[in-house]
Amino acid sequence: MKGRVNGLNGLNARAVALAVVFFVLALVLAAPAQRYFAQRAQISALQHQLTASERRVAQATIDLGRWRDPAYIKTQARARLHFVMPGETQYIVIDSSKPAMVASSSAAIATNLPAQASWYERLISSVQLVANVGTASR
């Protein structure tokens, strides 16, 4: 019977020793494993950022190619800045739904400016009048 008890005690001691070894091994490997996974996540985020940056660079290269074309520059100047070629006549169509408000507000601004004031006082007065007319028409 004694042999059998010693056998169980030896088995229990081996199981405890094995459990302690696994515990120490897990404890030793936990920090490096955590750092590894954190660095993998950081690498993945940087790769996504790099891909997005490469897409932006590719789009900027395409835009630069467009802006090097004189015909594109002319169309952009016409569309954005309302430039016209010499000899052309430009017509700007104003929204026809508000012509009375535009005419009345410009007439009100022209008549309500102080006549004997300096230029900067007239400028400030005109800005104030435009602000007042804009809030009154809403």
C-alpha positions in Angstrom: 0.0 0.0 0.0 2.9 2.3 0.8 4.2 2.0 -2.8 0.9 3.0 -4.2 0.6 6.0 -2.0 4.0 7.1 -2.9 3.1 6.6 -6.5 0.1 8.9 -6.2 2.1 11.5 -4.3 4.8 11.3 -7.0 2.1 11.7 -9.6 0.6 14.7 -7.8 4.0 16.2 -7.3 4.8 15.8 -11.0 1.4 17.4 -11.9 2.0 20.3 -9.6 5.5 20.8 -10.9 4.2 20.6 -14.5 1.5 23.1 -13.7 4.1 25.4 -12.1 6.3 25.1 -15.2 3.4 26.0 -17.5 2.4 28.9 -15.3 5.9 30.3 -15.3 6.2 29.7 -19.0 2.9 31.6 -19.6 4.0 34.4 -17.3 7.3 34.7 -19.1 5.7 34.6 -22.6 2.7 36.9 -21.8 4.5 40.2 -22.1 6.4 39.4 -25.4 3.2 38.0 -26.9 1.3 41.2 -25.9 4.0 43.3 -27.5 4.0 41.2 -30.6 0.2 41.5 -31.1 0.4 45.3 -30.4 3.1 45.7 -32.9 1.3 43.7 -35.5 -1.8 45.9 -35.0 0.4 49.0 -35.4 2.0 47.6 -38.5 -1.4 46.9 -40.0 -2.6 50.5 -39.2 0.6 51.9 -40.8 0.1 49.8 -43.9 -3.5 51.1 -44.2 -2.2 54.7 -43.8 0.5 54.0 -46.4 -2.1 52.7 -48.9 -4.2 55.8 -48.3 -1.2 58.1 -48.8 -0.3 56.3 -52.0 -3.8 56.8 -53.3 -3.7 60.5 -52.5 -0.3 60.8 -54.2 -1.7 59.0 -57.3 -4.7 61.4 -57.4 -2.4 64.4 -57.0 -0.2 63.1 -59.8 -3.3 62.8 -62.0 -4.4 66.4 -61.0 -0.9 67.7 -61.7 -1.0 66.1 -65.2 -4.4 67.9 -65.8 -3.1 71.2 -64.7 -0.1 70.9 -67.1 -2.6 70.9 -70.0 -3.3 74.5 -71.2 -6.8 73.5 -72.4 -7.7 72.3 -68.9 -6.3 75.5 -67.4 -8.5 77.6 -69.8 -11.6 75.6 -69.0 -11.0 76.0 -65.2 -10.3 79.7 -65.6 -13.6 80.1 -67.5 -15.6 78.0 -65.0 -14.1 79.1 -61.7 -13.0 82.7 -62.4 -15.3 83.7 -65.2 -12.5 84.6 -67.5 -13.2 85.2 -71.2 -11.0 85.2 -74.2 -10.3 88.6 -76.0 -13.2 89.5 -78.2 -15.7 87.3 -76.3 -18.7 88.7 -74.4 -19.5 87.2 -71.1 -23.1 87.0 -69.9 -23.8 86.2 -66.2 -27.4 85.0 -65.6 -28.7 86.0 -62.2 -31.4 84.0 -60.5 -34.7 85.5 -61.7 -36.6 84.6 -58.6 -35.1 87.4 -56.6 -34.7 90.4 -58.9 -36.8 92.8 -56.8 -34.8 92.1 -53.6 -31.5 92.7 -55.4 -32.7 96.0 -56.9 -34.3 97.3 -53.8 -31.3 96.4 -51.6 -28.7 98.0 -53.9 -30.9 101.2 -54.1 -31.2 101.2 -50.3 -27.5 100.9 -49.9 -26.7 103.6 -52.4 -29.1 106.2 -50.9 -28.4 105.5 -47.2 -24.6 106.1 -47.3 -23.4 109.2 -45.6 -22.3 111.7 -48.3 -19.7 113.7 -46.4 -18.0 110.8 -44.6 -14.5 109.5 -45.2 -14.1 106.4 -47.5 -13.6 104.0 -44.6 -16.8 105.2 -42.8 -18.7 104.8 -46.1 -17.3 101.3 -46.4 -18.3 100.3 -42.8 -21.7 101.9 -43.4 -22.3 99.9 -46.6 -21.3 96.7 -44.9 -23.7 97.4 -42.0 -26.5 98.3 -44.5 -26.0 95.0 -46.4 -26.1 93.1 -43.2 -29.3 94.9 -42.2 -31.0 94.4 -45.6 -29.9 90.7 -45.6 -31.5 90.0 -42.2 -34.6 92.1 -43.1 -35.3 90.2 -46.3 -35.2 86.8 -44.6 
